């Protein structure tokens, strides 16, 4: 398809993709998306199908204001070694969000998030609307504090009124 070797960032089965967004769109429920390179300035994706992400030693970094993986009504498994998700910085960034009907299983990897535009902290893993997250391993951090606290795992049983819709 005209893509030079080494330009692929992810694969689903044996099919390689130039962008993570293409790989997510092409994946069917039950598929595994394997990173082949670091992904920078990722706009984020809403995941509504059961998927597994295998980061290996590669990292997805969100652009300013991104929720890197926003899981709704799906079961998503995240596997990593030294790779994982850097939620990014500069806005209301989130590395992983588990929302309505979501089940996220984290089996390793590195997960972090940077500060917002005011230098205040964001949530690394954000759980709301009775989403569920199971952590079996991994390293979690936040690079900035909000009101003196680092929100590595932020759990709200329901959405805030400001988050309606």
N, C-alpha and C positions, 0 to 999 in steps of 0.2 A: 504493500500500500504506500510505498514511497518513503517510509520512515527509516531513517538510518539506525543501524544497530547501536544500542546504548541510549536511545531516545525514549525507550519505554519506561513507564513508571509503575505499571501494575499489570497483573495477568489474572485471568479467570480461566482455570483449566490450562490449556496450552495456548490460548489466544492472548496476545499482548496488546496493551493499550498505551497511547501517548499521554492520556490524562486519567486521573483517578475518577473524575466525574464520568468519563466514558465507561470505565470498568464497572462502576456502581450501576450505571444505567443498563449495561449489558448483562449483568449477573442475574441469574434466576434464584429463586428461593432455594436455600440449601447450599449454594455455591460458596467457595472460598476465594476471596480477593487477596492475592499475594503481592506485597510491594516489591518492586525491583530497584527502586531508587528513592531518595528523599523527595517529598512533595512540598513545595514552598507556596506561600500565598494562596492556600486553598480556600475557596469561598464557602465551603461547608456543604453538607448534604443531609437531607432528611431521609432516613432509612425506614422503609415500611415493609421490608421483606426480610425473612430470616437469612442472615449472612454470617460468615466468619471472615475476619480480617487477620491476616498473618503479616505482621510488621517485620519480623526478623530483626535486623539491625537498622532498619530505615524508619524515618519519622515523617509524619504529616504535620505541617505547620500552618495554622490558620492565618488568614489575612485579618486586618483590623476589623473588629466587630463580628467575626465569624463564630458560629457554633460548629465545630468541625464535624462531629457526628451527632445528629439529633435523631434518636431512635423513637419511633411511635408504632405501637401495635405490631411489634416484631421482636424476635429473639436474635440478638447479635452477640457473637463471641469475639473477643479481642485477644490475640496471642502475640507476644513479643518477647524479644531477648533484650537488646539494648535500644531497640526502636520502640515507637509508640506514637503518641500524639502530643504536640506542643500546641496548645490552644491559640497561641499568638498573643498579640498585645495591641493596644491603641483604641479599643472600644469595649463593648460588652462581650468579651470573648469567653467561650466555654470549650473545653476539650471534648467532653462527652456529656450529652444530656439524655436521660432516660425519662420519657414522658408517658402519656396515656397508653396502657397496655404493653409497655416496653419491658423487656427483660434483657439486661446486659450482663454478660459474664466476662470478667477480666482475669486472664490466666497468665499475666506477666506483661512486661514492657515498662516503659517510662512515660508518665503522664504529667504534664505541667501546664501552666498558663501564666501569662504576663499581666502587667498592669493595664488599666483602662487609660483613656486619654488624659485623665487627671492624676495619673500615677497611683490610683487606688487598685486594690486587688479584685480579681475575678474568681469565679468558681472553676476548679479543675474538673470535677465530676458533679453534675447538678441533677438531682432526682426530684421530680414533681409529678403531680396527678397520679399518685400511686404507682409510678414506675418502680422497677426493681433492679438493683445492681448487686451482683455477687462478686466479691473480690477474692480470688484465690492466690494472687501474687502480683508483684509489680511494685514500682516506686512512684510515689505521688507527691507533688509539691505545687506551691504557688509562689510566684516571684515577688508578690507585693501583698501588703495587708490592707484590709478594709475594716475600719473602726478597730484597729489593733489586732485583728484576727486574720489568719490565713485560711481561706475557704477551699480546702482541698476536697472535701466531700460535703456538699450542701444539699440537705434533704428537706423539702417542703412537701407536705402531704397533698396540698392543692396549689394551683397557680395563684399568684398574686393578682389582685384586680388590674394592675397595670399590664399584665401579661395576657389578658383575655384575647381569645381567638387565636 
